[in-house]
Amino acid sequence: MFLFDVPLEHRAATLQAMAAVAGADGALAPTELTLLEAARDALGLDGDVRHLAPFDAGALRDADARVRERVVQAMLLMAVMDGAGSPGEAALVEATAATLGVDEPRVANLRQLASGRVRRLWLDLTRKGYAMEEFLRTAKEEGGRGLWKTFAPIVGLSTDDALAERIVANGLLPEGTLGRAYFEFLTRNGLPFPSEPFAVAERGLWHDLSHVLGAYETTPVDEALVVAFVAGFRREDPFFWLFTIALQFQVGLRLSPFSPGVPKQIDPRAFVRHHQRGAAVRLDLSRECDFRADWERPLALVRAELGVGPRDDAPATYAGA
């Protein structure tokens, strides 16, 4: 899913909606202006984003449901891009969602942020987000044994030595293979091997491998970019990833057990570009790939088959405003 993949006739309204949110609490912040310009370019539009026509939500009432949802989601992303969420922004997004008949759960989350109810926000995102989705899926597919195998290592209560040993053995594979690249990613960043204490289990390998396939490191800047990339190829609720990573690395809230919240780490242009890069991937790497069969294969070939394009040289740190 690419957030800005909307039909030509609705692109101007999408950009106008984002501009309305950006101006709801006063002057444009630098990151808001940059996101507007990045969205303009992604939508294939031109012109000065500071002088757009007023947004009219009613003009989108007859648009396809997917378009209406993406307009609201683009507004939500804009609302947190300045590192906060104001009551005025929340009110505008709420009114637009109501007018367009869009039931987007993050609208309520923006109101929670704007009201300072951060703990409630965290609980709500946990209850409705990927972690709960994965918990329920694992319970259905693997039962209690699978739940223990998947979630106990994350909190240091269990290990899977056999899995960890298989990943360690990848360090003996030839240079340039997927398995060797994954081994080097873990060791270079001092990360535990899968299913060791406080590490991901086998069901979570896809996230680490998204780092490897996309050539992302573990700096806050790159963590934001890899999640934008993930949101591009995810089939289920991709906007969850865009919204939560913006909360973590632009607002600065801690939402993940694996990394702290760090504010002002997102360069909006790079964020949009890497999100679009992920949308070009041919499969949902979180659901449709069994990487165990690819350990010995050349990383370049796996990337080519999946449609992972070359990474640009976006910096590992970002001095955002």
Secondary structure, DSSP 8 states (H G I E B T S, - for coil): --TT---GGGHHHHHHHHHHHHTTTSS--HHHHHHHHHHHHHTT--S-GGG-----GGGGTTS-HHHHHHHHHHHHHHHHTTSS--HHHHHHHHHHHHHHT---THHHHHHHHHTT-HHHHHHHHHHHSHHHHHHHHHHHHHHHHHHHHHHTGGGTS---HHHHHHHHHGGGS-TTBHHHHHHHHHHHTT---TTSTTS--GGGHHHHHHHHHHT--SSHHHHHHHHHHHHHH-SS-HHHHHHHHHIIIII----BTTB---SS---HHHHHHHHHHHHT-SS-TTTS--GGGGTTSBHHHHHHHHT--------SS----
